[in-house]
Amino acid sequence: MDAVEKEMESRKNEIIKELELLFKTNMKITDWDVPETDDNEAAMILVNILQEGLDKIKEDIKAGKFTNY
């Protein structure tokens, strides 16, 4: 395991918790804005949006847009 892998592994749980917090926060906002919402439907739509964002980030990585951080 190289240094980058070790660094990411050491922060893995924190990163996952932040993602879960983003998900839960957006679910709460959806529930406030649309009280009669179907939570399962909203959750799946939100997961799809998050996946779309992750896919965009992957495309940007492949295009070399994250080389100077």
Chimera marker file (.cmm) of the C-alpha trace (Angstrom):
<marker_set name="trace">
<marker id="1" x="0.000" y="0.000" z="0.000" r="1" g="1" b="0" radius="0.5"/>
<marker id="2" x="1.506" y="3.339" z="-1.014" r="1" g="1" b="0" radius="0.5"/>
<marker id="3" x="1.264" y="6.634" z="0.896" r="1" g="1" b="0" radius="0.5"/>
<marker id="4" x="-1.865" y="7.833" z="-0.928" r="1" g="1" b="0" radius="0.5"/>
<marker id="5" x="-3.676" y="4.558" z="-0.279" r="1" g="1" b="0" radius="0.5"/>
<marker id="6" x="-2.694" y="4.679" z="3.398" r="1" g="1" b="0" radius="0.5"/>
<marker id="7" x="-3.893" y="8.293" z="3.690" r="1" g="1" b="0" radius="0.5"/>
<marker id="8" x="-7.249" y="7.559" z="2.078" r="1" g="1" b="0" radius="0.5"/>
<marker id="9" x="-7.710" y="4.384" z="4.108" r="1" g="1" b="0" radius="0.5"/>
<marker id="10" x="-7.072" y="6.334" z="7.318" r="1" g="1" b="0" radius="0.5"/>
<marker id="11" x="-9.839" y="8.798" z="6.360" r="1" g="1" b="0" radius="0.5"/>
<marker id="12" x="-12.237" y="6.303" z="4.770" r="1" g="1" b="0" radius="0.5"/>
<marker id="13" x="-14.766" y="6.263" z="7.637" r="1" g="1" b="0" radius="0.5"/>
<marker id="14" x="-14.743" y="10.067" z="7.855" r="1" g="1" b="0" radius="0.5"/>
<marker id="15" x="-15.364" y="10.382" z="4.106" r="1" g="1" b="0" radius="0.5"/>
<marker id="16" x="-18.244" y="7.884" z="4.266" r="1" g="1" b="0" radius="0.5"/>
<marker id="17" x="-19.782" y="9.710" z="7.244" r="1" g="1" b="0" radius="0.5"/>
<marker id="18" x="-19.592" y="13.012" z="5.344" r="1" g="1" b="0" radius="0.5"/>
<marker id="19" x="-21.344" y="11.413" z="2.368" r="1" g="1" b="0" radius="0.5"/>
<marker id="20" x="-24.046" y="10.017" z="4.662" r="1" g="1" b="0" radius="0.5"/>
<marker id="21" x="-24.461" y="13.456" z="6.237" r="1" g="1" b="0" radius="0.5"/>
<marker id="22" x="-24.895" y="15.013" z="2.782" r="1" g="1" b="0" radius="0.5"/>
<marker id="23" x="-27.514" y="12.369" z="1.969" r="1" g="1" b="0" radius="0.5"/>
<marker id="24" x="-29.414" y="12.762" z="5.257" r="1" g="1" b="0" radius="0.5"/>
<marker id="25" x="-29.350" y="16.558" z="5.086" r="1" g="1" b="0" radius="0.5"/>
<marker id="26" x="-30.818" y="16.520" z="1.599" r="1" g="1" b="0" radius="0.5"/>
<marker id="27" x="-33.457" y="14.000" z="2.651" r="1" g="1" b="0" radius="0.5"/>
<marker id="28" x="-34.499" y="16.322" z="5.500" r="1" g="1" b="0" radius="0.5"/>
<marker id="29" x="-34.693" y="19.286" z="3.122" r="1" g="1" b="0" radius="0.5"/>
<marker id="30" x="-36.829" y="17.238" z="0.733" r="1" g="1" b="0" radius="0.5"/>
<marker id="31" x="-39.123" y="16.222" z="3.588" r="1" g="1" b="0" radius="0.5"/>
<marker id="32" x="-39.498" y="19.870" z="4.665" r="1" g="1" b="0" radius="0.5"/>
<marker id="33" x="-40.174" y="21.066" z="1.115" r="1" g="1" b="0" radius="0.5"/>
<marker id="34" x="-42.460" y="18.167" z="0.163" r="1" g="1" b="0" radius="0.5"/>
<marker id="35" x="-43.947" y="16.729" z="3.400" r="1" g="1" b="0" radius="0.5"/>
<marker id="36" x="-46.034" y="14.134" z="1.551" r="1" g="1" b="0" radius="0.5"/>
<marker id="37" x="-42.979" y="12.753" z="-0.239" r="1" g="1" b="0" radius="0.5"/>
<marker id="38" x="-42.402" y="9.031" z="-0.680" r="1" g="1" b="0" radius="0.5"/>
<marker id="39" x="-39.149" y="8.677" z="1.253" r="1" g="1" b="0" radius="0.5"/>
<marker id="40" x="-37.979" y="5.620" z="-0.674" r="1" g="1" b="0" radius="0.5"/>
<marker id="41" x="-38.553" y="7.342" z="-4.001" r="1" g="1" b="0" radius="0.5"/>
<marker id="42" x="-36.827" y="10.501" z="-2.797" r="1" g="1" b="0" radius="0.5"/>
<marker id="43" x="-33.904" y="8.475" z="-1.458" r="1" g="1" b="0" radius="0.5"/>
<marker id="44" x="-33.394" y="6.684" z="-4.766" r="1" g="1" b="0" radius="0.5"/>
<marker id="45" x="-33.591" y="9.940" z="-6.725" r="1" g="1" b="0" radius="0.5"/>
<marker id="46" x="-31.053" y="11.482" z="-4.364" r="1" g="1" b="0" radius="0.5"/>
<marker id="47" x="-28.725" y="8.477" z="-4.667" r="1" g="1" b="0" radius="0.5"/>
<marker id="48" x="-28.938" y="8.786" z="-8.452" r="1" g="1" b="0" radius="0.5"/>
<marker id="49" x="-28.040" y="12.487" z="-8.225" r="1" g="1" b="0" radius="0.5"/>
<marker id="50" x="-25.075" y="11.701" z="-5.974" r="1" g="1" b="0" radius="0.5"/>
<marker id="51" x="-23.977" y="8.952" z="-8.380" r="1" g="1" b="0" radius="0.5"/>
<marker id="52" x="-24.253" y="11.394" z="-11.286" r="1" g="1" b="0" radius="0.5"/>
<marker id="53" x="-21.987" y="13.764" z="-9.374" r="1" g="1" b="0" radius="0.5"/>
<marker id="54" x="-19.482" y="10.989" z="-8.664" r="1" g="1" b="0" radius="0.5"/>
<marker id="55" x="-19.536" y="9.961" z="-12.319" r="1" g="1" b="0" radius="0.5"/>
<marker id="56" x="-18.790" y="13.580" z="-13.306" r="1" g="1" b="0" radius="0.5"/>
<marker id="57" x="-15.867" y="13.665" z="-10.892" r="1" g="1" b="0" radius="0.5"/>
<marker id="58" x="-14.540" y="10.418" z="-12.397" r="1" g="1" b="0" radius="0.5"/>
<marker id="59" x="-14.761" y="11.964" z="-15.881" r="1" g="1" b="0" radius="0.5"/>
<marker id="60" x="-12.901" y="15.040" z="-14.650" r="1" g="1" b="0" radius="0.5"/>
<marker id="61" x="-10.176" y="12.831" z="-13.130" r="1" g="1" b="0" radius="0.5"/>
<marker id="62" x="-9.746" y="10.977" z="-16.421" r="1" g="1" b="0" radius="0.5"/>
<marker id="63" x="-9.524" y="14.351" z="-18.182" r="1" g="1" b="0" radius="0.5"/>
<marker id="64" x="-6.726" y="15.403" z="-15.830" r="1" g="1" b="0" radius="0.5"/>
<marker id="65" x="-8.655" y="18.166" z="-14.064" r="1" g="1" b="0" radius="0.5"/>
<marker id="66" x="-7.531" y="17.139" z="-10.561" r="1" g="1" b="0" radius="0.5"/>
<marker id="67" x="-3.782" y="17.145" z="-11.017" r="1" g="1" b="0" radius="0.5"/>
<marker id="68" x="-2.873" y="20.351" z="-9.154" r="1" g="1" b="0" radius="0.5"/>
<marker id="69" x="-4.522" y="20.078" z="-5.742" r="1" g="1" b="0" radius="0.5"/>
<link id1="1" id2="2" r="1" g="1" b="0" radius="0.2"/>
<link id1="2" id2="3" r="1" g="1" b="0" radius="0.2"/>
<link id1="3" id2="4" r="1" g="1" b="0" radius="0.2"/>
<link id1="4" id2="5" r="1" g="1" b="0" radius="0.2"/>
<link id1="5" id2="6" r="1" g="1" b="0" radius="0.2"/>
<link id1="6" id2="7" r="1" g="1" b="0" radius="0.2"/>
<link id1="7" id2="8" r="1" g="1" b="0" radius="0.2"/>
<link id1="8" id2="9" r="1" g="1" b="0" radius="0.2"/>
<link id1="9" id2="10" r="1" g="1" b="0" radius="0.2"/>
<link id1="10" id2="11" r="1" g="1" b="0" radius="0.2"/>
<link id1="11" id2="12" r="1" g="1" b="0" radius="0.2"/>
<link id1="12" id2="13" r="1" g="1" b="0" radius="0.2"/>
<link id1="13" id2="14" r="1" g="1" b="0" radius="0.2"/>
<link id1="14" id2="15" r="1" g="1" b="0" radius="0.2"/>
<link id1="15" id2="16" r="1" g="1" b="0" radius="0.2"/>
<link id1="16" id2="17" r="1" g="1" b="0" radius="0.2"/>
<link id1="17" id2="18" r="1" g="1" b="0" radius="0.2"/>
<link id1="18" id2="19" r="1" g="1" b="0" radius="0.2"/>
<link id1="19" id2="20" r="1" g="1" b="0" radius="0.2"/>
<link id1="20" id2="21" r="1" g="1" b="0" radius="0.2"/>
<link id1="21" id2="22" r="1" g="1" b="0" radius="0.2"/>
<link id1="22" id2="23" r="1" g="1" b="0" radius="0.2"/>
<link id1="23" id2="24" r="1" g="1" b="0" radius="0.2"/>
<link id1="24" id2="25" r="1" g="1" b="0" radius="0.2"/>
<link id1="25" id2="26" r="1" g="1" b="0" radius="0.2"/>
<link id1="26" id2="27" r="1" g="1" b="0" radius="0.2"/>
<link id1="27" id2="28" r="1" g="1" b="0" radius="0.2"/>
<link id1="28" id2="29" r="1" g="1" b="0" radius="0.2"/>
<link id1="29" id2="30" r="1" g="1" b="0" radius="0.2"/>
<link id1="30" id2="31" r="1" g="1" b="0" radius="0.2"/>
<link id1="31" id2="32" r="1" g="1" b="0" radius="0.2"/>
<link id1="32" id2="33" r="1" g="1" b="0" radius="0.2"/>
<link id1="33" id2="34" r="1" g="1" b="0" radius="0.2"/>
<link id1="34" id2="35" r="1" g="1" b="0" radius="0.2"/>
<link id1="35" id2="36" r="1" g="1" b="0" radius="0.2"/>
<link id1="36" id2="37" r="1" g="1" b="0" radius="0.2"/>
<link id1="37" id2="38" r="1" g="1" b="0" radius="0.2"/>
<link id1="38" id2="39" r="1" g="1" b="0" radius="0.2"/>
<link id1="39" id2="40" r="1" g="1" b="0" radius="0.2"/>
<link id1="40" id2="41" r="1" g="1" b="0" radius="0.2"/>
<link id1="41" id2="42" r="1" g="1" b="0" radius="0.2"/>
<link id1="42" id2="43" r="1" g="1" b="0" radius="0.2"/>
<link id1="43" id2="44" r="1" g="1" b="0" radius="0.2"/>
<link id1="44" id2="45" r="1" g="1" b="0" radius="0.2"/>
<link id1="45" id2="46" r="1" g="1" b="0" radius="0.2"/>
<link id1="46" id2="47" r="1" g="1" b="0" radius="0.2"/>
<link id1="47" id2="48" r="1" g="1" b="0" radius="0.2"/>
<link id1="48" id2="49" r="1" g="1" b="0" radius="0.2"/>
<link id1="49" id2="50" r="1" g="1" b="0" radius="0.2"/>
<link id1="50" id2="51" r="1" g="1" b="0" radius="0.2"/>
<link id1="51" id2="52" r="1" g="1" b="0" radius="0.2"/>
<link id1="52" id2="53" r="1" g="1" b="0" radius="0.2"/>
<link id1="53" id2="54" r="1" g="1" b="0" radius="0.2"/>
<link id1="54" id2="55" r="1" g="1" b="0" radius="0.2"/>
<link id1="55" id2="56" r="1" g="1" b="0" radius="0.2"/>
<link id1="56" id2="57" r="1" g="1" b="0" radius="0.2"/>
<link id1="57" id2="58" r="1" g="1" b="0" radius="0.2"/>
<link id1="58" id2="59" r="1" g="1" b="0" radius="0.2"/>
<link id1="59" id2="60" r="1" g="1" b="0" radius="0.2"/>
<link id1="60" id2="61" r="1" g="1" b="0" radius="0.2"/>
<link id1="61" id2="62" r="1" g="1" b="0" radius="0.2"/>
<link id1="62" id2="63" r="1" g="1" b="0" radius="0.2"/>
<link id1="63" id2="64" r="1" g="1" b="0" radius="0.2"/>
<link id1="64" id2="65" r="1" g="1" b="0" radius="0.2"/>
<link id1="65" id2="66" r="1" g="1" b="0" radius="0.2"/>
<link id1="66" id2="67" r="1" g="1" b="0" radius="0.2"/>
<link id1="67" id2="68" r="1" g="1" b="0" radius="0.2"/>
<link id1="68" id2="69" r="1" g="1" b="0" radius="0.2"/>
</marker_set>
